[in-house]
């Protein structure tokens, strides 16, 4: 499983952010109804790398989510790697999608990314209001990390 996740991650890093988003849109178009899409989100939750228990801190807990979501950003030069976990399986699938698109990218790419796939797959419209707020909170936090690391790079 870990080896499979590693090769998937390497595949996505060879693609642009928009190419990854287009692939996600295509994957979701294969499902006719939202129950199937929810089941797919559950499957995607299994793609998340194991989350280091030491990162389950208050600082990594995302405010605005009904369920608990921890997001950790690890800079490596210009690149930011994200890991995350949640106590809710659907939310875990949502954050897995965000990580698939944004992790392993340059800070500038993250801060400037237009994540159109969220609307194109109907995610925002088909989530409960609390989950939709959580999605926006996760996205906002990832973009803030991108902005913060970009600003830090510009200072150096």
DSSP file (Angstrom, degrees, kcal/mol; ACC not computed):
  #  RESIDUE AA STRUCTURE BP1 BP2  ACC     N-H-->O    O-->H-N    N-H-->O    O-->H-N    TCO  KAPPA ALPHA  PHI   PSI    X-CA   Y-CA   Z-CA
    1    1 A X     >        0   0    0      0, 0.0     4,-2.4     0, 0.0     5,-0.2   0.000 360.0 360.0 360.0 -47.4    0.0    0.0    0.0
    2    2 A X  H  >  +     0   0    0      1,-0.2     4,-2.3     2,-0.2     5,-0.1   0.893 360.0  50.7 -63.2 -39.3    2.7    2.5    0.9
    3    3 A X  H  > S+     0   0    0      2,-0.2     4,-2.0     1,-0.2    -1,-0.2   0.898 110.5  49.9 -64.0 -40.5    4.7    1.7   -2.3
    4    4 A X  H  > S+     0   0    0      1,-0.2     4,-2.1     2,-0.2    -2,-0.2   0.914 110.5  49.7 -64.2 -43.4    1.5    2.2   -4.3
    5    5 A X  H  X S+     0   0    0     -4,-2.4     4,-2.5     1,-0.2    -2,-0.2   0.889 109.0  53.2 -61.5 -40.4    0.9    5.6   -2.6
    6    6 A X  H  X S+     0   0    0     -4,-2.3     4,-2.2     1,-0.2    -1,-0.2   0.907 109.9  46.7 -62.5 -43.6    4.5    6.6   -3.3
    7    7 A X  H  X S+     0   0    0     -4,-2.0     4,-1.9     2,-0.2    -1,-0.2   0.859 111.6  51.6 -70.4 -33.5    4.2    5.8   -7.0
    8    8 A X  H  X S+     0   0    0     -4,-2.1     4,-2.3     2,-0.2    -2,-0.2   0.932 110.0  49.8 -63.6 -45.2    0.8    7.7   -7.2
    9    9 A X  H  X S+     0   0    0     -4,-2.5     4,-1.9     1,-0.2    -2,-0.2   0.916 110.1  49.8 -60.3 -44.0    2.4   10.7   -5.6
   10   10 A X  H  X S+     0   0    0     -4,-2.2     4,-0.8     1,-0.2    -1,-0.2   0.873 108.7  53.8 -63.5 -36.7    5.3   10.7   -8.0
   11   11 A X  H >< S+     0   0    0     -4,-1.9     3,-0.8     1,-0.2     4,-0.3   0.937 109.4  47.2 -61.3 -47.0    2.8   10.5  -10.9
   12   12 A X  H >< S+     0   0    0     -4,-2.3     3,-1.2     1,-0.3    -1,-0.2   0.826 105.1  59.6 -67.3 -31.4    1.0   13.6   -9.7
   13   13 A X  H 3< S+     0   0    0     -4,-1.9    -1,-0.3     1,-0.3    -2,-0.2   0.729  99.8  57.1 -70.5 -20.1    4.2   15.5   -9.2
   14   14 A X  T << S+     0   0    0     -3,-0.8    -1,-0.3    -4,-0.8     2,-0.2   0.566 102.4  72.0 -82.3  -9.1    5.0   15.1  -12.9
   15   15 A X  S <  S-     0   0    0     -3,-1.2     2,-0.1    -4,-0.3     3,-0.0  -0.681  88.1-111.6-103.2 157.3    1.6   16.7  -13.7
   16   16 A X     >  -     0   0    0     -2,-0.2     4,-2.1     1,-0.1     5,-0.2  -0.397  35.0-105.7 -76.8 165.3    0.6   20.3  -13.4
   17   17 A X  H  > S+     0   0    0      1,-0.2     4,-2.3     2,-0.2     5,-0.1   0.914 123.6  50.0 -57.2 -43.2   -1.9   21.3  -10.8
   18   18 A X  H  > S+     0   0    0      1,-0.2     4,-2.6     2,-0.2    -1,-0.2   0.868 107.3  53.3 -67.5 -35.5   -4.5   21.8  -13.6
   19   19 A X  H  > S+     0   0    0      2,-0.2     4,-1.9     1,-0.2    -1,-0.2   0.898 109.9  48.3 -64.7 -39.3   -3.7   18.4  -15.1
   20   20 A X  H  X S+     0   0    0     -4,-2.1     4,-2.1     2,-0.2    -2,-0.2   0.923 112.1  49.5 -65.3 -43.5   -4.3   16.7  -11.7
   21   21 A X  H  X S+     0   0    0     -4,-2.3     4,-2.5     1,-0.2    -2,-0.2   0.918 109.5  51.3 -61.2 -43.4   -7.6   18.7  -11.3
   22   22 A X  H  X S+     0   0    0     -4,-2.6     4,-2.2     1,-0.2    -1,-0.2   0.878 108.8  51.8 -62.4 -37.2   -8.7   17.6  -14.8
   23   23 A X  H  X S+     0   0    0     -4,-1.9     4,-2.4     2,-0.2    -1,-0.2   0.908 109.5  49.5 -64.5 -41.7   -8.0   14.0  -13.9
   24   24 A X  H  X S+     0   0    0     -4,-2.1     4,-2.4     2,-0.2    -2,-0.2   0.919 109.8  51.3 -62.6 -44.2  -10.1   14.3  -10.8
   25   25 A X  H  X S+     0   0    0     -4,-2.5     4,-1.7     1,-0.2    -2,-0.2   0.927 110.6  49.0 -58.7 -45.6  -12.9   15.8  -12.7
   26   26 A X  H  X S+     0   0    0     -4,-2.2     4,-0.6     1,-0.2    -1,-0.2   0.905 109.8  51.8 -61.6 -42.7  -12.8   12.9  -15.2
   27   27 A X  H >< S+     0   0    0     -4,-2.4     3,-1.0     1,-0.2    -1,-0.2   0.915 110.8  47.4 -60.2 -43.8  -12.8   10.4  -12.4
   28   28 A X  H >< S+     0   0    0     -4,-2.4     3,-1.6     1,-0.2    -1,-0.2   0.773 100.5  66.2 -72.4 -25.4  -15.9   11.9  -10.8
   29   29 A X  H 3< S+     0   0    0     -4,-1.7    -1,-0.2     1,-0.3    -2,-0.2   0.693  87.1  71.5 -67.9 -16.8  -17.7   12.0  -14.1
   30   30 A X  T << S+     0   0    0     -3,-1.0     2,-0.5    -4,-0.6    -1,-0.3   0.646  88.1  75.6 -71.7 -13.5  -17.7    8.2  -14.1
   31   31 A X    <   -     0   0    0     -3,-1.6     3,-0.0    -4,-0.2     6,-0.0  -0.869  62.2-164.1-107.2 130.9  -20.3    8.3  -11.3
   32   32 A X  S    S+     0   0    0     -2,-0.5     2,-0.3     1,-0.0    -1,-0.1   0.847  71.3  33.1 -81.6 -35.7  -23.9    9.1  -12.0
   33   33 A X  S  > S-     0   0    0      1,-0.1     4,-1.4     0, 0.0     3,-0.4  -0.800  79.4-114.2-124.9 166.8  -25.1    9.9   -8.5
   34   34 A X  H  > S+     0   0    0     -2,-0.3     4,-2.5     1,-0.2     5,-0.2   0.722 109.6  64.3 -73.6 -21.5  -23.7   11.4   -5.3
   35   35 A X  H  > S+     0   0    0      2,-0.2     4,-2.1     1,-0.2    -1,-0.2   0.918 105.6  46.7 -65.2 -40.1  -23.9    8.2   -3.3
   36   36 A X  H  > S+     0   0    0     -3,-0.4     4,-2.0     2,-0.2    -2,-0.2   0.882 111.9  51.0 -66.4 -37.5  -21.4    6.7   -5.7
   37   37 A X  H  X S+     0   0    0     -4,-1.4     4,-2.2     2,-0.2    -2,-0.2   0.882 108.5  51.4 -68.0 -38.0  -19.2    9.8   -5.4
   38   38 A X  H  X S+     0   0    0     -4,-2.5     4,-2.1     2,-0.2    -2,-0.2   0.912 109.2  50.8 -63.1 -41.7  -19.4    9.7   -1.6
   39   39 A X  H  X S+     0   0    0     -4,-2.1     4,-2.0     1,-0.2    -2,-0.2   0.883 108.7  52.0 -62.7 -37.3  -18.2    6.0   -1.8
   40   40 A X  H  X S+     0   0    0     -4,-2.0     4,-2.6     2,-0.2    -1,-0.2   0.900 106.3  53.4 -65.9 -39.9  -15.4    7.1   -4.1
   41   41 A X  H  X S+     0   0    0     -4,-2.2     4,-1.5     1,-0.2    -2,-0.2   0.899 107.1  52.5 -59.4 -39.7  -14.4    9.8   -1.5
   42   42 A X  H  X S+     0   0    0     -4,-2.1     4,-0.5     1,-0.2    -1,-0.2   0.917 109.5  48.8 -62.3 -42.5  -14.3    7.0    1.1
   43   43 A X  H >< S+     0   0    0     -4,-2.0     3,-1.3     1,-0.2     4,-0.2   0.910 108.6  53.6 -61.6 -42.3  -12.0    5.0   -1.2
   44   44 A X  H >< S+     0   0    0     -4,-2.6     3,-2.0     1,-0.3     4,-0.4   0.794  94.3  70.0 -64.8 -27.3   -9.8    8.1   -1.7
   45   45 A X  H >< S+     0   0    0     -4,-1.5     3,-1.1     1,-0.3    -1,-0.3   0.791  90.0  62.9 -60.9 -25.6   -9.4    8.5    2.0
   46   46 A X  T << S+     0   0    0     -3,-1.3    -1,-0.3    -4,-0.5    -2,-0.2   0.631  89.4  69.7 -74.0 -13.1   -7.3    5.3    2.0
   47   47 A X  T <  S+     0   0    0     -3,-2.0    -1,-0.2    -4,-0.2    -2,-0.2   0.635  74.1 107.9 -78.8 -14.4   -4.7    7.1   -0.2
   48   48 A X  S <  S-     0   0    0     -3,-1.1     3,-0.1    -4,-0.4    35,-0.1  -0.400  76.1-117.7 -66.1 138.0   -3.6    9.4    2.6
   49   49 A X        -     0   0    0      1,-0.1    35,-0.3    -2,-0.1    -1,-0.1  -0.387  46.2 -82.5 -66.0 152.1   -0.2    8.6    4.0
   50   50 A X        -     0   0    0      1,-0.1     2,-0.5    33,-0.1    -1,-0.1  -0.344  50.1-125.4 -56.3 137.8   -0.2    7.5    7.7
   51   51 A X        -     0   0    0     -3,-0.1     2,-0.4    32,-0.1    -1,-0.1  -0.755  18.2-117.0 -94.0 129.6   -0.3   10.6    9.9
   52   52 A X    >   -     0   0    0     -2,-0.5     3,-2.3     1,-0.2     4,-0.2  -0.491  16.3-142.3 -65.6 120.1    2.3   11.1   12.5
   53   53 A X  G >  S+     0   0    0     -2,-0.4     3,-1.6     1,-0.3    -1,-0.2   0.785  99.2  67.1 -55.9 -27.4    0.6   11.1   15.9
   54   54 A X  G 3  S+     0   0    0      1,-0.3    -1,-0.3     2,-0.0    -2,-0.1   0.734  94.5  58.8 -65.4 -20.4    3.1   13.8   17.1
   55   55 A X  G <  S+     0   0    0     -3,-2.3     2,-2.1     1,-0.2    -1,-0.3   0.407  73.6 101.5 -90.0   2.5    1.4   16.1   14.6
   56   56 A X    <   +     0   0    0     -3,-1.6     2,-0.2    -4,-0.2    -1,-0.2  -0.442  58.3 137.6 -82.7  65.7   -2.0   15.8   16.2
   57   57 A X  S >> S-     0   0    0     -2,-2.1     3,-0.6     1,-0.1     4,-0.6  -0.665  71.2-111.8-109.8 164.8   -1.6   19.1   17.9
   58   58 A X  G >4 S+     0   0    0      1,-0.2     3,-0.9    -2,-0.2    -1,-0.1   0.867 117.5  59.7 -61.6 -36.1   -3.9   22.0   18.5
   59   59 A X  G 34 S+     0   0    0      1,-0.2    -1,-0.2     3,-0.0    -3,-0.1   0.811 107.8  44.8 -63.2 -29.5   -1.7   24.1   16.1
   60   60 A X  G <4 S+     0   0    0     -3,-0.6    11,-2.8    -5,-0.1     2,-0.4   0.473  88.8 105.4 -93.7  -3.4   -2.4   21.6   13.3
   61   61 A X  B << S-A   70   0A   0     -3,-0.9     2,-0.5    -4,-0.6     9,-0.2  -0.648  72.2-129.6 -79.4 129.2   -6.2   21.3   14.0
   62   62 A X    >   -     0   0    0      7,-2.9     3,-0.9    -2,-0.4     7,-0.3  -0.693  15.9-138.7 -86.4 123.8   -8.2   23.2   11.4
   63   63 A X  T 3  S+     0   0    0     -2,-0.5     3,-0.1     1,-0.2    -1,-0.0  -0.546  83.4  40.5 -76.1 142.8  -10.8   25.6   12.8
   64   64 A X  T 3  S+     0   0    0      1,-0.4     2,-0.4    -2,-0.2    -1,-0.2   0.385  84.0 115.4 101.4  -3.2  -14.1   25.6   11.0
   65   65 A X    <   -     0   0    0     -3,-0.9    -1,-0.4     1,-0.2    66,-0.1  -0.831  58.1-148.5-100.3 138.3  -14.5   21.9   10.5
   66   66 A X  S    S+     0   0    0     64,-0.4    -1,-0.2    -2,-0.4     2,-0.1   0.924  89.6  47.5 -67.5 -44.2  -17.3   20.0   12.2
   67   67 A X  S    S-     0   0    0     63,-0.1     2,-0.5    -3,-0.1    -2,-0.1  -0.457 107.0 -90.4 -88.5 168.6  -15.1   16.9   12.3
   68   68 A X        +     0   0    0     -2,-0.1    19,-1.7    -7,-0.1    20,-0.4  -0.689  46.6 178.7 -83.2 129.2  -11.5   17.0   13.5
   69   69 A X  E     - B   0  86A   0     -2,-0.5    -7,-2.9    -7,-0.3     2,-0.5  -0.994  11.0-164.2-132.8 125.4   -9.0   17.6   10.8
   70   70 A X  E     -AB  61  85A   0     15,-2.7    15,-1.9    -2,-0.4     2,-0.4  -0.927   7.3-174.1-108.8 133.5   -5.3   17.9   11.3
   71   71 A X  E     - B   0  84A   0    -11,-2.8     2,-0.4    -2,-0.5    13,-0.2  -0.992   1.4-171.9-130.3 125.4   -3.1   19.4    8.6
   72   72 A X  E     - B   0  83A   0     11,-3.1    11,-2.2    -2,-0.4     2,-0.5  -0.964   6.5-159.1-119.8 132.6    0.7   19.4    8.7
   73   73 A X  E     - B   0  82A   0     -2,-0.4     2,-0.5     9,-0.2     9,-0.2  -0.934   5.5-171.3-111.3 131.4    2.9   21.3    6.2
   74   74 A X  E     - B   0  81A   0      7,-2.9     7,-2.3    -2,-0.5     2,-0.2  -0.938  13.3-148.1-124.8 107.3    6.5   20.3    5.9
   75   75 A X  E     - B   0  80A   0     -2,-0.5     2,-0.3     5,-0.2     5,-0.2  -0.484  15.0-177.7 -75.7 145.3    8.7   22.6    3.7
   76   76 A X  E >   - B   0  79A   0      3,-3.4     3,-1.9    -2,-0.2     2,-0.4  -0.786  66.0 -59.0-140.3  92.4   11.5   21.2    1.7
   77   77 A X  T 3  S-     0   0    0     -2,-0.3    -1,-0.1     1,-0.3    76,-0.0  -0.571 121.3 -16.9  66.4-125.8   13.3   24.0    0.0
   78   78 A X  T 3  S+     0   0    0     -2,-0.4    29,-1.9    -3,-0.1    -1,-0.3   0.564 124.7  90.0 -83.7  -9.3   10.7   25.7   -2.3
   79   79 A X  E <   -BC  76 106A   0     -3,-1.9    -3,-3.4    27,-0.2     2,-0.5  -0.628  61.1-154.2 -95.9 145.3    8.4   22.7   -2.0
   80   80 A X  E     -BC  75 105A   0     25,-2.5    24,-2.9    -2,-0.3    25,-0.9  -0.977   5.1-161.7-118.1 129.5    5.7   22.1    0.6
   81   81 A X  E     -B   74   0A   0     -7,-2.3    -7,-2.9    -2,-0.5     2,-0.4  -0.926  10.4-156.6-107.7 132.4    4.5   18.6    1.5
   82   82 A X  E     -B   73   0A   0     -2,-0.5     2,-0.3    -9,-0.2    -9,-0.2  -0.868  13.1-179.5-109.8 142.5    1.2   18.2    3.3
   83   83 A X  E     +B   72   0A   0    -11,-2.2   -11,-3.1    -2,-0.4     2,-0.3  -0.965  13.7 170.6-129.6 152.8    0.0   15.3    5.5
   84   84 A X  E     -B   71   0A   0     -2,-0.3     2,-0.3   -35,-0.3   -13,-0.2  -0.974  16.0-171.5-155.1 165.0   -3.4   15.2    7.0
   85   85 A X  E     -B   70   0A   0    -15,-1.9   -15,-2.7    -2,-0.3     2,-0.3  -0.974   4.8-168.9-154.9 159.6   -5.9   13.1    8.9
   86   86 A X  E     -B   69   0A   0     -2,-0.3   -17,-0.2   -17,-0.2     6,-0.0  -0.982  30.1-133.8-148.2 156.5   -9.5   13.3   10.1
   87   87 A X  S    S+     0   0    0    -19,-1.7     2,-0.5    -2,-0.3   -18,-0.1   0.432  93.5  72.4 -89.6   0.2  -11.8   11.5   12.4
   88   88 A X  S  > S-     0   0    0    -20,-0.4     4,-2.2     1,-0.1     5,-0.2  -0.973  74.3-146.5-118.6 128.6  -14.5   11.5    9.6
   89   89 A X  H  > S+     0   0    0     -2,-0.5     4,-1.8     1,-0.2    -1,-0.1   0.861  97.9  48.6 -65.4 -39.9  -14.1    9.3    6.6
   90   90 A X  H  > S+     0   0    0      2,-0.2     4,-2.1     1,-0.2    -1,-0.2   0.934 113.0  48.7 -65.4 -44.5  -15.7   11.6    4.0
   91   91 A X  H  > S+     0   0    0      1,-0.2     4,-2.6     2,-0.2     5,-0.2   0.875 107.9  55.3 -61.8 -37.3  -13.6   14.6    5.3
   92   92 A X  H  X S+     0   0    0     -4,-2.2     4,-1.7     1,-0.2    -1,-0.2   0.886 107.6  49.4 -62.5 -39.0  -10.6   12.4    5.0
   93   93 A X  H  X S+     0   0    0     -4,-1.8     4,-1.6     2,-0.2    -2,-0.2   0.879 110.1  51.1 -66.4 -38.6  -11.4   11.7    1.4
   94   94 A X  H  X S+     0   0    0     -4,-2.1     4,-1.9     1,-0.2    -2,-0.2   0.934 111.2  46.2 -64.9 -46.5  -11.9   15.5    0.7
   95   95 A X  H  X S+     0   0    0     -4,-2.6     4,-2.5     1,-0.2    -1,-0.2   0.826 106.9  59.8 -68.0 -29.0   -8.5   16.3    2.3
   96   96 A X  H  X S+     0   0    0     -4,-1.7     4,-2.3    -5,-0.2    -1,-0.2   0.896 105.3  49.2 -62.9 -38.8   -6.9   13.5    0.3
   97   97 A X  H  X S+     0   0    0     -4,-1.6     4,-1.8     2,-0.2    -2,-0.2   0.930 110.9  49.0 -63.9 -45.3   -8.1   15.2   -2.9
   98   98 A X  H  X S+     0   0    0     -4,-1.9     4,-2.6     1,-0.2     5,-0.3   0.905 112.6  47.7 -61.8 -41.4   -6.7   18.6   -1.8
   99   99 A X  H  X S+     0   0    0     -4,-2.5     4,-2.4     1,-0.2    -1,-0.2   0.904 107.1  56.9 -65.8 -41.0   -3.3   16.9   -0.9
  100  100 A X  H  < S+     0   0    0     -4,-2.3    -1,-0.2     1,-0.2    -2,-0.2   0.880 115.5  37.6 -56.4 -38.8   -3.3   15.1   -4.2
  101  101 A X  H  < S+     0   0    0     -4,-1.8    -2,-0.2    -5,-0.1    -1,-0.2   0.883 130.2  25.3 -80.8 -40.2   -3.5   18.5   -6.0
  102  102 A X  H >< S+     0   0    0     -4,-2.6     3,-1.1    -5,-0.2   -22,-0.2   0.727  90.2  99.3-106.0 -24.6   -1.4   20.7   -3.8
  103  103 A X  T 3< S+     0   0    0     -4,-2.4   -22,-0.2    -5,-0.3     3,-0.1  -0.393  86.9  24.5 -71.6 142.9    1.2   18.6   -1.9
  104  104 A X  T 3  S+     0   0    0    -24,-2.9    -1,-0.2     1,-0.3     2,-0.2   0.629  98.4 122.1  82.5  14.6    4.7   18.5   -3.3
  105  105 A X  E <  S-C   80   0A   0     -3,-1.1   -25,-2.5   -25,-0.9    -1,-0.3  -0.655  70.6 -93.0-106.6 162.0    4.3   21.9   -5.1
  106  106 A X  E  >  -C   79   0A   0    -27,-0.2     4,-2.1    -2,-0.2     3,-0.2  -0.432  36.2-117.5 -69.2 148.7    6.1   25.1   -4.8
  107  107 A X  H  > S+     0   0    0    -29,-1.9     4,-2.6     1,-0.2     5,-0.2   0.882 115.6  54.1 -55.6 -41.1    4.7   27.6   -2.3
  108  108 A X  H  > S+     0   0    0      1,-0.2     4,-1.8     2,-0.2    -1,-0.2   0.897 107.0  50.9 -63.0 -40.1    4.0   30.1   -5.1
  109  109 A X  H  > S+     0   0    0     -3,-0.2     4,-1.0     2,-0.2    -1,-0.2   0.902 111.4  48.8 -62.6 -41.0    2.0   27.4   -7.0
  110  110 A X  H >< S+     0   0    0     -4,-2.1     3,-0.6     1,-0.2    -2,-0.2   0.937 111.9  46.9 -65.5 -47.5   -0.1   26.7   -3.9
  111  111 A X  H 3< S+     0   0    0     -4,-2.6    -1,-0.2     1,-0.2    -2,-0.2   0.828 119.5  40.6 -66.4 -30.1   -0.8   30.3   -3.1
  112  112 A X  H 3< S+     0   0    0     -4,-1.8    -1,-0.2    -5,-0.2    -2,-0.2   0.495  85.6 125.7 -95.6  -4.8   -1.8   31.0   -6.7
  113  113 A X    <<  -     0   0    0     -4,-1.0     2,-0.8    -3,-0.6    -3,-0.0  -0.290  49.5-151.2 -63.9 134.4   -3.7   27.8   -7.5
  114  114 A X        -     0   0    0     -2,-0.0     2,-1.8     1,-0.0     3,-0.2  -0.913  10.5-156.9-101.0 104.7   -7.3   28.1   -8.8
  115  115 A X    >   +     0   0    0     -2,-0.8     3,-0.8     1,-0.2     4,-0.4  -0.546  29.9 157.2 -89.2  77.6   -8.9   25.0   -7.5
  116  116 A X  T >>  +     0   0    0     -2,-1.8     4,-2.2     1,-0.2     3,-0.5   0.658  57.1  79.3 -75.0 -18.1  -11.7   24.8  -10.1
  117  117 A X  H 3> S+     0   0    0      1,-0.2     4,-2.3     2,-0.2     6,-0.3   0.823  82.3  66.1 -62.3 -29.5  -12.2   21.0   -9.6
  118  118 A X  H <4>S+     0   0    0     -3,-0.8     5,-1.4     1,-0.2     6,-1.0   0.917 110.8  34.3 -59.2 -44.7  -14.2   21.6   -6.4
  119  119 A X  H X45S+     0   0    0     -3,-0.5     3,-1.1    -4,-0.4    -1,-0.2   0.893 114.6  57.7 -76.3 -40.7  -17.0   23.3   -8.3
  120  120 A X  H 3<5S+     0   0    0     -4,-2.2    -2,-0.2     1,-0.3    -1,-0.2   0.827 109.4  44.2 -63.1 -33.1  -16.7   21.1  -11.5
  121  121 A X  T 3<5S-     0   0    0     -4,-2.3    -1,-0.3    -5,-0.2    -2,-0.2   0.508 112.9-119.0 -90.0  -2.3  -17.2   17.9   -9.6
  122  122 A X  T <>5 +     0   0    0     -3,-1.1     4,-1.4    -4,-0.2    -3,-0.2   0.659  69.2 138.2  79.2  16.0  -20.1   19.4   -7.6
  123  123 A X  T >4< +     0   0    0     -5,-1.4     3,-0.5    -6,-0.3     4,-0.4   0.941  69.1  47.1 -61.3 -50.0  -18.3   18.9   -4.3
  124  124 A X  G >4 S+     0   0    0     -6,-1.0     3,-0.7     1,-0.2    -1,-0.2   0.877 114.6  47.4 -61.1 -38.7  -19.2   22.2   -2.8
  125  125 A X  G 34 S+     0   0    0      1,-0.2    -1,-0.2    -6,-0.1    -2,-0.2   0.709 112.9  48.1 -76.6 -20.7  -22.9   21.9   -3.8
  126  126 A X  G << S+     0   0    0     -4,-1.4     2,-0.3    -3,-0.5    -1,-0.2   0.248  92.7  90.1-109.1  12.7  -23.3   18.3   -2.5
  127  127 A X  S <  S-     0   0    0     -3,-0.7    -5,-0.0    -4,-0.4    -4,-0.0  -0.773  85.2-102.4-102.4 153.1  -21.8   18.7    0.9
  128  128 A X     >  -     0   0    0     -2,-0.3     4,-2.9     1,-0.1     5,-0.2  -0.338  41.6-104.4 -62.9 156.8  -23.7   19.6    4.0
  129  129 A X  H  > S+     0   0    0      1,-0.2     4,-2.2     2,-0.2     5,-0.2   0.864 122.7  50.7 -54.7 -36.9  -23.1   23.2    5.0
  130  130 A X  H  > S+     0   0    0      2,-0.2     4,-1.9     1,-0.2   -64,-0.4   0.894 112.2  45.9 -70.8 -37.2  -20.8   22.2    7.9
  131  131 A X  H  > S+     0   0    0      2,-0.2     4,-2.6    -3,-0.2    -2,-0.2   0.890 111.1  53.0 -70.1 -37.4  -18.7   20.0    5.5
  132  132 A X  H  X S+     0   0    0     -4,-2.9     4,-2.2     2,-0.2    -2,-0.2   0.907 109.5  49.1 -62.7 -41.0  -18.6   22.7    2.9
  133  133 A X  H  X S+     0   0    0     -4,-2.2     4,-2.3    -5,-0.2    -1,-0.2   0.899 110.6  51.0 -62.7 -40.2  -17.3   25.1    5.6
  134  134 A X  H  X S+     0   0    0     -4,-1.9     4,-2.6     2,-0.2    -2,-0.2   0.903 107.6  52.4 -63.9 -41.7  -14.7   22.5    6.5
  135  135 A X  H  X S+     0   0    0     -4,-2.6     4,-2.6     1,-0.2    -2,-0.2   0.937 111.3  46.7 -58.2 -48.1  -13.6   22.2    2.9
  136  136 A X  H  X S+     0   0    0     -4,-2.2     4,-2.7     1,-0.2    -1,-0.2   0.875 111.4  51.9 -63.4 -37.0  -13.2   25.9    2.7
  137  137 A X  H  X S+     0   0    0     -4,-2.3     4,-2.1     2,-0.2    -1,-0.2   0.902 111.0  47.2 -66.2 -40.9  -11.3   25.9    6.0
  138  138 A X  H  X S+     0   0    0     -4,-2.6     4,-2.2     2,-0.2    -2,-0.2   0.937 114.7  46.5 -64.4 -46.3   -8.9   23.2    4.7
  139  139 A X  H  X S+     0   0    0     -4,-2.6     4,-2.4     1,-0.2     5,-0.2   0.917 111.7  51.1 -62.1 -44.6   -8.3   24.9    1.4
  140  140 A X  H  X S+     0   0    0     -4,-2.7     4,-2.4     1,-0.2    -1,-0.2   0.903 110.2  49.9 -59.9 -42.3   -7.8   28.3    3.2
  141  141 A X  H  X S+     0   0    0     -4,-2.1     4,-2.2     2,-0.2    -1,-0.2   0.908 110.7  48.7 -66.0 -41.5   -5.2   26.7    5.5
  142  142 A X  H  X S+     0   0    0     -4,-2.2     4,-2.1     1,-0.2    -1,-0.2   0.903 113.0  47.7 -64.9 -40.5   -3.3   25.1    2.7
  143  143 A X  H  X S+     0   0    0     -4,-2.4     4,-2.7     2,-0.2    -1,-0.2   0.869 109.3  54.2 -68.9 -36.0   -3.2   28.4    0.7
  144  144 A X  H  X S+     0   0    0     -4,-2.4     4,-3.0     2,-0.2    -2,-0.2   0.903 107.0  50.9 -63.7 -40.4   -2.1   30.2    3.8
  145  145 A X  H  X S+     0   0    0     -4,-2.2     4,-2.8     2,-0.2     5,-0.3   0.938 110.7  49.6 -59.7 -45.5    0.8   27.8    4.2
  146  146 A X  H  X S+     0   0    0     -4,-2.1     4,-2.1     1,-0.2    -2,-0.2   0.924 113.3  45.9 -58.1 -45.7    1.7   28.5    0.6
  147  147 A X  H  X S+     0   0    0     -4,-2.7     4,-2.6     2,-0.2    -2,-0.2   0.918 113.6  48.7 -64.1 -45.1    1.5   32.2    1.1
  148  148 A X  H  X S+     0   0    0     -4,-3.0     4,-2.2     1,-0.2    -2,-0.2   0.928 114.5  43.9 -63.3 -46.3    3.5   32.1    4.3
  149  149 A X  H  X S+     0   0    0     -4,-2.8     4,-2.1    -5,-0.2    -1,-0.2   0.859 113.2  52.6 -69.3 -33.3    6.3   30.0    2.9
  150  150 A X  H  X S+     0   0    0     -4,-2.1     4,-2.1    -5,-0.3    -2,-0.2   0.939 110.2  47.7 -64.2 -46.6    6.4   32.1   -0.3
  151  151 A X  H  X S+     0   0    0     -4,-2.6     4,-1.5     1,-0.2    -2,-0.2   0.895 111.3  51.4 -61.4 -40.4    6.7   35.3    1.7
  152  152 A X  H  X S+     0   0    0     -4,-2.2     4,-1.4     1,-0.2    -1,-0.2   0.899 109.2  50.5 -63.5 -40.8    9.5   33.7    3.7
  153  153 A X  H  < S+     0   0    0     -4,-2.1    -1,-0.2     1,-0.2    -2,-0.2   0.866 107.1  54.0 -65.0 -36.3   11.3   32.6    0.6
  154  154 A X  H  < S+     0   0    0     -4,-2.1    -1,-0.2     1,-0.2    -2,-0.2   0.822 106.0  53.2 -69.2 -30.2   11.1   36.2   -0.8
  155  155 A X  H  <        0   0    0     -4,-1.5    -1,-0.2     1,-0.2    -2,-0.2   0.849 360.0 360.0 -69.6 -35.7   12.7   37.6    2.3
  156  156 A X     <        0   0    0     -4,-1.4    -1,-0.2    -5,-0.1    -2,-0.2   0.475 360.0 360.0 -79.2 360.0   15.7   35.2    2.1
